[in-house]
Amino acid sequence: MAHRKKRGAKAKAAAAEGPRRPQPAAVAAPAEAAAAAEEEYLVLRPPNLRVAFAAMALFLAPFSYLAFAHYPLDADLRQSILICGAISLGGFFVVLRLIPVTARYLHRRSLFGKDINKKGLPTGEIDVPESLGIVVGIVYLVIAILFQQFNFAADSIWLVEYNAALVSVCFMILLGFIDDVLDIPWRVKLVLPGIAALPLLMAYAGGTSIIIPKPLASYVGVEVLELGGLYKVFMFLLAIFCTNSINIHAGLNGLEVGQTVVISAAVLVHNIMRIGSSKDLETQQAHAFSFYLVLPFLTTSLALLGFNWYPSSVFVGDTYTYFAGMTLAVVGILGHFSETLLFFFLPQVLNFLCSVPQVQKN
């Protein structure tokens, strides 16, 4: 895995030396010039827009076909999809613009690292800014808040859960950024997503049953399993699982963002298929609520993928992996398909189970 340094070598040396004494102007001037030169040195490679736009076309084409051609959706719903899509596309370009600016600030604060997968190569000696997931998280929250003005009335029954979802996502972005700065022990990381999910758990007022997938229904004996009060425990564990499953395989260029883009695209298609095939109004509203949250998440992540694609010019950090996992957990919970969401994470589970024997052997 590509290890990310939380502090640069110069920052560590400065901390070891202790407070510096005031320097004469003649000495300070060269130091300022060197700092300016170092700041000018950080010039990010242009994002791989070919990959970003190709992935956008590949993953959004099935959703667009199902929403506007295959299923006879309500006109108001299609209008909401267009509004959400337009704002999300704007977020894509905003992220592309903000990442280089934010990268310079993070580099100045010594939040960068070396890509150890390129050790021995010239690209392995380049300072790579870290924690750029903070850009995607902030832009996503702004988009989600702005979308409320177009889709939710002040007395909407969904508004409480929608805002609770945004609070949980915001809380997770904060905790992820703190982890990037302070390097929190893994035992603490394990429970952080559960803490961040508490606002959503307190505001949740939906059903407490889960639909057993058809391949497993014969073994369980029922198609719908009522959990009652245990459903909130299930949601608590789901938030921990989704967040850590994104974070656990981090390290390779484009892996964190790439797997997130694939999962979110699958969730998007699942939502529109459920809306088109269901006659129940509450089910349709729940899945519409879900893709209102996942569509801007997908587009902003695609912009980050352009910078994080091999050879990566930025690292996403735990800020993004925590944010991504919590967002997907929130989408599954509020869309009332949390049990189906686990199948979207099945490749991560199998990969983890296969890697455990290798880790123990080493």
C-alpha positions as CSV (number, residue, x, y, z in Angstrom):
1,M,0.0,0.0,0.0
2,A,1.1,3.5,-0.6
3,H,1.9,5.0,2.8
4,R,0.9,8.5,3.4
5,K,3.1,10.6,5.7
6,K,1.2,12.9,8.0
7,R,4.0,15.3,8.3
8,G,6.8,16.2,6.0
9,A,10.5,15.7,6.8
10,K,11.0,19.4,7.1
11,A,8.2,19.8,9.5
12,K,9.6,17.0,11.7
13,A,13.0,18.6,11.7
14,A,11.6,22.0,12.6
15,A,9.7,20.4,15.5
16,A,12.9,18.7,16.8
17,E,14.8,22.0,16.7
18,G,12.2,23.8,18.9
19,P,11.3,27.4,18.6
20,R,13.4,29.4,16.2
21,R,15.1,32.7,17.2
22,P,14.3,35.8,15.2
23,Q,16.6,36.1,12.3
24,P,18.1,39.2,10.7
25,A,16.4,40.5,7.6
26,A,19.4,39.5,5.5
27,V,18.9,35.9,6.6
28,A,15.2,35.9,6.6
29,A,14.9,37.1,3.0
30,P,16.6,34.0,1.5
31,A,14.4,31.8,3.8
32,E,11.3,33.5,2.4
33,A,12.6,33.1,-1.1
34,A,13.2,29.4,-0.5
35,A,9.7,29.0,0.9
36,A,8.2,30.8,-2.1
37,A,10.2,28.7,-4.4
38,E,9.0,25.5,-2.7
39,E,5.4,26.7,-2.9
40,E,5.9,27.3,-6.6
41,Y,7.4,23.9,-7.0
42,L,4.1,22.2,-6.2
43,V,2.4,22.1,-9.6
44,L,-0.1,19.3,-9.9
45,R,-0.3,17.3,-13.1
46,P,-3.5,18.0,-15.0
47,P,-6.3,15.6,-14.1
48,N,-7.0,12.6,-16.3
49,L,-10.2,14.0,-17.7
50,R,-10.4,11.2,-20.3
51,V,-10.8,8.7,-17.5
52,A,-13.3,10.9,-15.6
53,F,-15.5,11.6,-18.5
54,A,-15.3,8.0,-19.8
55,A,-16.4,6.8,-16.3
56,M,-19.2,9.4,-16.2
57,A,-20.5,8.3,-19.6
58,L,-20.2,4.6,-18.7
59,F,-22.0,4.8,-15.3
60,L,-24.6,7.5,-16.0
61,A,-25.8,6.2,-19.4
62,P,-27.7,3.2,-17.9
63,F,-29.3,5.5,-15.3
64,S,-30.3,8.1,-17.8
65,Y,-31.8,5.5,-20.2
66,L,-33.9,3.9,-17.4
67,A,-35.1,7.3,-16.0
68,F,-36.0,9.0,-19.3
69,A,-36.7,6.2,-21.8
70,H,-37.4,2.8,-20.2
71,Y,-39.7,3.7,-17.3
72,P,-42.7,6.0,-17.5
73,L,-41.7,8.1,-14.5
74,D,-43.8,11.0,-13.1
75,A,-43.0,14.4,-14.7
76,D,-42.2,16.0,-11.4
77,L,-39.8,13.2,-10.5
78,R,-38.0,13.6,-13.8
79,Q,-37.8,17.4,-13.2
80,S,-36.2,16.7,-9.8
81,I,-33.7,14.3,-11.4
82,L,-32.8,17.0,-14.0
83,I,-32.3,19.6,-11.3
84,C,-30.2,17.3,-9.1
85,G,-28.2,16.3,-12.2
86,A,-27.5,19.9,-13.2
87,I,-26.4,20.9,-9.7
88,S,-24.3,17.7,-9.5
89,L,-22.6,18.4,-12.8
90,G,-21.7,21.9,-11.6
91,G,-20.2,20.3,-8.5
92,F,-18.0,18.2,-10.8
93,F,-16.4,21.2,-12.3
94,V,-16.1,23.0,-8.9
95,V,-14.2,20.1,-7.5
96,L,-11.9,20.1,-10.6
97,R,-11.2,23.8,-9.9
98,L,-10.7,23.6,-6.1
99,I,-8.4,20.5,-5.8
100,P,-5.3,22.3,-7.1
101,V,-5.9,25.3,-4.9
102,T,-6.5,23.2,-1.8
103,A,-3.5,20.9,-2.6
104,R,-1.2,23.9,-2.3
105,Y,-2.6,24.9,1.1
106,L,-2.3,21.3,2.4
107,H,1.2,21.0,1.1
108,R,2.1,24.3,2.9
109,R,0.8,22.7,6.1
110,S,2.9,19.6,5.6
111,L,0.0,17.3,4.8
112,F,1.7,15.3,2.1
113,G,3.4,12.0,1.6
114,K,5.5,9.9,-0.8
115,D,4.0,7.1,-2.9
116,I,6.0,4.1,-1.7
117,N,4.7,2.0,-4.7
118,K,6.9,4.2,-6.9
119,K,9.9,3.9,-4.7
120,G,13.1,4.2,-6.7
121,L,11.4,6.1,-9.5
122,P,11.5,9.9,-10.0
123,T,7.7,10.0,-9.3
124,G,8.4,8.3,-6.0
125,E,10.2,11.4,-4.7
126,I,7.5,13.8,-5.4
127,D,5.5,15.3,-2.5
128,V,1.9,14.2,-3.0
129,P,-0.7,16.3,-1.1
130,E,-3.0,14.3,1.1
131,S,-6.6,14.6,2.5
132,L,-8.0,16.0,-0.8
133,G,-11.3,14.2,0.1
134,I,-12.1,17.3,2.1
135,V,-12.8,19.2,-1.1
136,V,-15.3,16.5,-2.3
137,G,-17.0,16.4,1.1
138,I,-17.5,20.1,1.3
139,V,-18.8,20.5,-2.2
140,Y,-21.1,17.5,-1.8
141,L,-22.6,19.1,1.4
142,V,-23.2,22.4,-0.4
143,I,-24.9,20.6,-3.3
144,A,-27.1,18.6,-1.0
145,I,-28.1,21.7,1.0
146,L,-28.9,23.7,-2.1
147,F,-31.0,20.9,-3.6
148,Q,-33.4,21.2,-0.6
149,Q,-34.5,24.5,-1.9
150,F,-35.8,22.9,-5.1
151,N,-37.3,19.6,-3.8
152,F,-38.4,19.8,-0.2
153,A,-41.1,22.0,1.3
154,A,-40.6,23.3,4.8
155,D,-43.1,20.8,6.3
156,S,-41.8,17.8,4.3
157,I,-41.8,14.6,6.4
158,W,-38.5,13.7,4.7
159,L,-36.7,16.8,5.6
160,V,-35.8,15.7,9.1
161,E,-34.2,12.5,7.9
162,Y,-32.5,14.3,5.1
163,N,-30.9,16.9,7.4
164,A,-29.9,14.1,9.9
165,A,-28.2,12.3,7.0
166,L,-26.2,15.4,6.1
167,V,-25.2,15.9,9.8
168,S,-23.9,12.3,9.9
169,V,-21.9,12.8,6.7
170,C,-20.6,16.1,7.9
171,F,-19.6,14.5,11.2
172,M,-17.7,11.8,9.4
173,I,-15.9,14.3,7.2
174,L,-14.7,16.1,10.3
175,L,-13.6,12.8,12.0
176,G,-11.8,11.7,8.8
177,F,-9.9,14.9,8.5
178,I,-8.9,14.7,12.2
179,D,-7.6,11.2,11.6
180,D,-5.5,12.5,8.7
181,V,-3.9,15.1,10.9
182,L,-3.6,13.2,14.2
183,D,-3.3,9.6,12.9
184,I,-5.8,8.0,15.2
185,P,-5.2,4.4,16.3
186,W,-7.2,1.8,14.3
187,R,-9.1,0.7,17.4
188,V,-10.6,4.2,17.6
189,K,-11.2,4.3,13.9
190,L,-13.3,1.2,14.2
191,V,-16.0,2.9,16.3
192,L,-15.9,6.4,14.8
193,P,-18.4,5.7,12.0
194,G,-20.9,4.4,14.6
195,I,-20.6,7.7,16.5
196,A,-21.1,9.7,13.3
197,A,-24.2,7.7,12.5
198,L,-25.9,8.6,15.8
199,P,-27.8,11.7,14.4
200,L,-29.3,9.5,11.7
201,L,-30.2,6.7,14.1
202,M,-32.0,9.2,16.4
203,A,-34.0,10.8,13.5
204,Y,-34.8,7.5,11.7
205,A,-38.6,6.9,11.6
206,G,-38.9,4.3,8.8
207,G,-39.6,0.6,8.8
208,T,-37.7,-1.9,10.9
209,S,-37.8,-4.9,8.6
210,I,-35.3,-6.2,6.0
211,I,-36.0,-8.1,2.8
212,I,-34.1,-11.3,2.6
213,P,-32.4,-11.8,-0.8
214,K,-34.0,-14.5,-2.8
215,P,-31.0,-16.8,-2.8
216,L,-31.0,-16.8,1.0
217,A,-34.8,-16.7,1.7
218,S,-35.1,-20.5,1.6
219,Y,-32.4,-20.9,4.2
220,V,-33.9,-18.2,6.5
221,G,-37.5,-19.4,6.1
222,V,-39.0,-15.9,5.5
223,E,-38.8,-13.3,2.8
224,V,-39.2,-10.3,5.1
225,L,-37.6,-10.3,8.5
226,E,-38.9,-8.0,11.2
227,L,-36.1,-6.7,13.5
228,G,-37.9,-4.2,15.6
229,G,-35.6,-2.4,18.0
230,L,-32.6,-4.4,16.7
231,Y,-32.9,-2.5,13.4
232,K,-31.1,0.5,14.8
233,V,-28.3,-1.9,16.0
234,F,-28.2,-3.2,12.4
235,M,-27.9,0.4,11.1
236,F,-25.1,1.1,13.6
237,L,-23.1,-1.9,12.5
238,L,-23.8,-1.1,8.8
239,A,-22.3,2.3,9.1
240,I,-19.1,0.8,10.7
241,F,-19.0,-1.9,8.0
242,C,-19.4,0.4,5.0
243,T,-16.9,3.0,6.1
244,N,-14.2,0.5,7.0
245,S,-14.7,-1.6,3.9
246,I,-13.8,1.5,1.8
247,N,-10.9,2.4,4.0
248,I,-9.4,-1.1,4.4
249,H,-8.1,-1.5,0.9
250,A,-6.8,2.0,0.5
251,G,-3.3,2.5,-0.9
252,L,-3.2,2.0,-4.6
253,N,-3.7,4.9,-6.9
254,G,-7.4,5.3,-7.8
255,L,-8.6,2.3,-5.7
256,E,-10.5,4.2,-3.0
257,V,-12.3,6.5,-5.4
258,G,-12.6,3.8,-8.1
259,Q,-14.4,1.3,-6.0
260,T,-16.7,4.0,-4.5
261,V,-17.6,5.2,-8.0
262,V,-18.6,1.6,-9.0
263,I,-20.7,1.0,-5.9
264,S,-22.4,4.4,-6.1
265,A,-23.3,3.9,-9.8
266,A,-24.8,0.4,-8.9
267,V,-26.8,2.1,-6.1
268,L,-28.0,4.7,-8.6
269,V,-29.2,2.1,-11.1
270,H,-30.8,0.0,-8.3
271,N,-32.8,3.0,-7.1
272,I,-34.2,3.9,-10.5
273,M,-35.1,0.3,-11.2
274,R,-37.0,0.0,-7.9
275,I,-38.8,3.3,-8.6
276,G,-39.9,2.1,-12.1
277,S,-41.0,-1.3,-11.0
278,S,-42.8,-0.5,-7.8
279,K,-46.3,0.8,-7.4
280,D,-45.9,1.6,-3.7
281,L,-45.6,5.4,-3.3
282,E,-43.6,5.2,-0.1
283,T,-41.1,2.8,-1.8
284,Q,-40.7,5.2,-4.7
285,Q,-40.2,8.2,-2.4
286,A,-37.5,6.3,-0.4
287,H,-35.5,5.4,-3.5
288,A,-35.9,8.9,-5.0
289,F,-34.6,10.2,-1.7
290,S,-31.7,7.9,-2.0
291,F,-30.5,8.9,-5.5
292,Y,-30.9,12.6,-4.6
293,L,-28.0,11.9,-2.2
294,V,-26.0,9.5,-4.3
295,L,-26.0,11.4,-7.7
296,P,-24.0,14.4,-6.5
297,F,-21.7,12.0,-4.6
298,L,-21.0,10.1,-7.8
299,T,-20.2,13.2,-9.9
300,T,-17.9,14.9,-7.3
301,S,-16.1,11.6,-6.8
302,L,-15.5,11.3,-10.5
303,A,-13.7,14.7,-10.5
304,L,-11.5,13.4,-7.7
305,L,-10.8,10.2,-9.6
306,G,-9.3,12.3,-12.4
307,F,-6.6,13.5,-10.0
308,N,-6.2,10.2,-8.1
309,W,-5.9,8.0,-11.2
310,Y,-2.5,6.5,-11.7
311,P,0.0,8.2,-11.5
312,S,-1.8,9.9,-8.7
313,S,-1.1,13.6,-8.1
314,V,-3.2,13.7,-4.9
315,F,-4.1,11.3,-2.1
316,V,-7.7,11.2,-0.9
317,G,-6.9,10.4,2.7
318,D,-9.1,9.0,5.4
319,T,-11.2,12.1,5.0
320,Y,-12.6,10.7,1.7
321,T,-12.8,7.0,2.7
322,Y,-14.8,7.8,5.9
323,F,-17.0,10.3,4.0
324,A,-17.6,7.8,1.2
325,G,-18.5,4.9,3.4
326,M,-20.8,6.9,5.6
327,T,-22.6,8.4,2.5
328,L,-23.2,5.0,1.1
329,A,-24.5,3.7,4.4
330,V,-26.8,6.7,4.7
331,V,-28.1,6.1,1.2
332,G,-28.9,2.5,1.9
333,I,-30.5,3.2,5.2
334,L,-32.8,6.0,4.0
335,G,-33.5,4.2,0.8
336,H,-34.7,1.2,2.8
337,F,-32.4,-1.2,1.0
338,S,-29.6,-1.6,3.5
339,E,-29.6,-5.4,3.2
340,T,-29.2,-5.1,-0.6
341,L,-26.3,-2.6,-0.1
342,L,-24.3,-5.3,1.6
343,F,-24.2,-7.2,-1.7
344,F,-22.6,-4.2,-3.4
345,F,-19.8,-4.5,-0.9
346,L,-19.3,-8.2,-1.5
347,P,-16.1,-7.8,-3.5
348,Q,-14.5,-5.9,-0.7
349,V,-15.5,-8.6,1.8
350,L,-14.1,-11.4,-0.4
351,N,-10.9,-9.5,-1.0
352,F,-10.5,-8.9,2.7
353,L,-11.1,-12.6,3.5
354,C,-8.5,-13.7,0.9
355,S,-5.9,-11.2,2.2
356,V,-6.1,-12.3,5.9
357,P,-4.1,-15.5,5.4
358,Q,-1.4,-13.6,3.6
359,V,-1.2,-11.0,6.3
360,Q,-1.0,-13.7,9.0
361,K,1.7,-15.6,7.0
362,N,3.9,-12.4,6.7
